[in-house]
Amino acid sequence: MASRREEVVQAVLQLVRDALPNAEVERDAPWPQRAQPGGLVIVRDGDPGPAEECFSPRSYTYRHEIEVEVFGPEGAADRHEVLDAMLVALGVAVAADPSLGGLCDWFEVAGAPSPDDVTTQNGQPVRAATVALTAEYTTTNPLA
């Protein structure tokens, strides 16, 4: 049986794969040397942070910050437009499932993306952005 943390991260990975079917989606991968033809998304496990504890019944509520790094495809004609379309698709997917399949009390995009150009191995710039997602969930055991 997986912990709630692991279930949430796995669900975020699946949500990203469904929202961006042409992109390669990886978990905690190293910074890429080059972007993929359909784009690349790296989901970072993030940090659940300290729990808010409730004593009756005993429970632990976390606001788990999950960072998602979105890289547009290499050589895109309009890299700004392509990245924007990827971010919009991701935002729509998150908004469509604010409980992340029932795993969370609340799941949302935590703020605006921070876009930037990234130079790849062949020297062409790729548009990329970091997006913070917040998953709030409750468990009865801080390790489960």
C-alpha positions as CSV (number, residue, x, y, z in Angstrom):
1,M,0.0,0.0,0.0
2,A,1.4,3.4,-1.0
3,S,1.4,6.4,1.3
4,R,-1.0,9.3,0.5
5,R,2.1,11.4,-0.5
6,E,3.0,8.8,-3.1
7,E,-0.6,8.4,-4.3
8,V,-0.8,12.2,-4.8
9,V,2.5,12.4,-6.7
10,Q,1.4,9.5,-8.9
11,A,-1.9,11.1,-9.6
12,V,-0.2,14.4,-10.5
13,L,2.0,12.5,-13.0
14,Q,-1.1,10.9,-14.6
15,L,-2.9,14.2,-14.7
16,V,0.1,15.8,-16.5
17,R,0.3,12.8,-18.9
18,D,-3.4,13.1,-19.8
19,A,-3.3,16.9,-20.1
20,L,-0.1,16.9,-22.3
21,P,-0.2,13.6,-24.2
22,N,2.5,14.7,-26.7
23,A,5.0,15.6,-24.0
24,E,7.4,13.3,-22.3
25,V,6.6,13.3,-18.5
26,E,9.3,12.3,-16.0
27,R,9.5,12.3,-12.2
28,D,12.4,14.0,-10.4
29,A,14.6,13.8,-13.5
30,P,17.8,15.8,-13.8
31,W,17.7,19.1,-15.7
32,P,17.4,18.2,-19.4
33,Q,20.2,18.7,-21.9
34,R,17.7,19.0,-24.7
35,A,13.9,19.2,-25.0
36,Q,11.8,16.5,-26.6
37,P,9.8,17.0,-29.8
38,G,6.5,17.1,-28.0
39,G,7.9,19.0,-25.0
40,L,9.1,17.8,-21.6
41,V,7.5,18.0,-18.2
42,I,9.4,17.1,-15.0
43,V,7.2,16.6,-11.9
44,R,9.2,17.1,-8.6
45,D,8.0,15.3,-5.5
46,G,8.0,18.5,-3.6
47,D,7.5,18.9,0.1
48,P,4.4,18.1,2.2
49,G,5.7,20.5,4.8
50,P,4.7,20.3,8.5
51,A,1.4,18.8,9.3
52,E,-1.5,20.5,10.9
53,E,-2.4,18.0,13.6
54,C,-5.9,17.2,14.9
55,F,-6.1,15.1,18.1
56,S,-9.7,13.8,17.9
57,P,-9.7,11.8,15.7
58,R,-6.0,11.8,15.3
59,S,-5.1,13.1,11.8
60,Y,-2.5,15.1,9.9
61,T,-3.3,17.6,7.2
62,Y,-0.6,18.6,4.7
63,R,-0.3,21.4,2.1
64,H,2.0,19.5,-0.3
65,E,3.8,21.8,-2.7
66,I,4.6,20.0,-6.0
67,E,6.7,21.7,-8.6
68,V,6.1,21.0,-12.2
69,E,8.7,22.2,-14.8
70,V,7.3,22.5,-18.3
71,F,9.6,22.7,-21.3
72,G,8.2,23.5,-24.7
73,P,9.4,21.5,-27.7
74,E,12.8,22.2,-29.2
75,G,12.7,24.2,-32.4
76,A,9.1,25.3,-32.0
77,A,8.2,28.1,-34.5
78,D,6.6,30.2,-31.8
79,R,8.0,28.9,-28.6
80,H,6.0,31.4,-26.5
81,E,2.7,30.3,-28.0
82,V,3.5,26.6,-27.7
83,L,4.5,26.9,-24.0
84,D,1.4,28.9,-23.3
85,A,-0.8,26.2,-24.9
86,M,0.9,23.6,-22.7
87,L,0.3,25.7,-19.5
88,V,-3.3,26.3,-20.4
89,A,-3.9,22.6,-20.9
90,L,-2.3,21.8,-17.6
91,G,-4.4,24.5,-15.8
92,V,-7.6,23.2,-17.4
93,A,-6.8,19.7,-16.2
94,V,-6.1,20.8,-12.6
95,A,-9.3,23.0,-12.5
96,A,-11.4,20.1,-13.8
97,D,-10.4,17.8,-10.8
98,P,-10.0,19.9,-7.7
99,S,-9.9,16.8,-5.5
100,L,-7.4,14.9,-7.7
101,G,-9.6,11.9,-8.0
102,G,-10.7,12.1,-4.4
103,L,-7.2,12.0,-3.0
104,C,-7.2,15.6,-1.8
105,D,-9.4,17.9,0.1
106,W,-8.2,20.6,-2.4
107,F,-5.9,20.6,-5.4
108,E,-4.9,23.8,-7.3
109,V,-2.4,25.7,-9.2
110,A,-0.7,27.8,-6.5
111,G,0.2,30.8,-8.6
112,A,1.2,32.1,-12.0
113,P,4.0,30.3,-13.9
114,S,7.5,31.7,-14.0
115,P,8.5,31.4,-17.7
116,D,12.1,31.8,-19.1
117,D,14.2,30.8,-22.0
118,V,16.5,27.8,-21.6
119,T,19.4,27.2,-23.9
120,T,19.7,23.6,-24.9
121,Q,22.7,21.5,-26.0
122,N,22.4,22.6,-29.6
123,G,22.1,26.2,-28.6
124,Q,18.5,26.8,-29.6
125,P,16.4,28.4,-26.9
126,V,13.4,26.5,-25.5
127,R,10.7,28.3,-23.6
128,A,10.1,26.8,-20.1
129,A,8.1,27.6,-17.0
130,T,7.9,26.4,-13.4
131,V,4.4,25.8,-12.1
132,A,3.6,25.2,-8.4
133,L,0.7,22.9,-7.6
134,T,-0.7,22.6,-4.1
135,A,-2.4,19.4,-2.9
136,E,-4.1,19.6,0.5
137,Y,-4.8,16.2,2.0
138,T,-5.4,14.5,5.4
139,T,-3.9,11.2,6.7
140,T,-4.2,9.3,9.9
141,N,-0.5,8.5,10.0
142,P,2.3,10.9,8.9
143,L,4.1,8.0,7.3
144,A,1.1,6.6,5.5
